[in-house]
Amino acid sequence: MAQNFGLIIVGDEILSGKRADKHLAKTIELLGARGLQLSYADYVGDDPERITATVARAFASAREHGDVVFSCGGIGATPDDHTRQCAARALGVELALHPEAKVLIHDRMHDVAREQGLPYEPDREDNIHRLNMGTFPVGASIIPNPYNKIPGFFCAAGAGGVYFVPGFPVMAWPMIEWVLDTHYGHLHQQSAYSEKSVIVMGSMEAMLTPLMIEIEARHPGIKVFSLPSVDHPQYGRHIELGVKGAPAEVNAAYPALLAGLHVFNVKLGPELVR
């Protein structure tokens, strides 16, 4: 069973426009570099009920289909950070201080005190509060954070799992890479992928839909896609029509697509290969 990869992005600041999301494009890049693809993404604000429902769906997809889902944001210890609590609620378990996380957080606090030339005071109230960043759902495992040692966590479910990392890109991205390389290295470049398409000038999708259906029926291993544009500066109104999938299947389906287009006597522009 091929595993799907999903992404959850948590934070009011994304939905309000205060900050632009960078995780979607970067996750697509990180997966693509390993021959993998992102299948879906969810955005959710800092609302505990919505986060819980979103995370619960992720766990269900991991258990039932082997999905691998990354969740970015909301795992800190401030009042607007709810993801750790919501993950526990979605799993029906308690939160508990993870022993490895406790050691790492103490190491981080010790480093900060040393950098600032201050005594290390682990029992100081603010330092005790920082340990909340290491309270994860019971049964979770840690994701190492090379930036500042404060770990993320993951909960395995079936053949997949849900992986929780901070919202800061400088932390989140190397942590996602660690997960992909440590837990899913066996999937890297498992199947090659390609796209071939052509610019169809001035046509309408409705006219081409029967051809698209026919190509998918004749070549079940590929997907046909159409990307219409109404105001392109070079091509004007056009459709980028193509096929995507394994190279051998694409190479078989694409000539059939071109042959079908010639029946419509449409004007064709450049051909694209990805």
Buried (B, 14 or more C-beta within 10 A) or exposed (E): EEBBBBBBBBBBBBBEEEEEBBBBEBBBEBBEEBEBBBBEBBBBBBBEEBBBBBBBBBBBBBBEBBBBBBBBBBBBBEEEBBBBBBBBBBBEBEBBEBEBBEEBBBEBBBEBBEEEEEEEEEEEEEBEEBBBBBBBBEBBBBBBBEBBBBBBBBBBBBBBBBBBBBBBBEBBBBBBBBBBEEBBEEBEEEEEBBBBBBBBBEBEEEEBEEBBEBBBEEBEEBBBBBEBBEEEEEBEEBBBBBBBBBEEBBBBBBEBBBEBBEEEEBEBEEEEEE
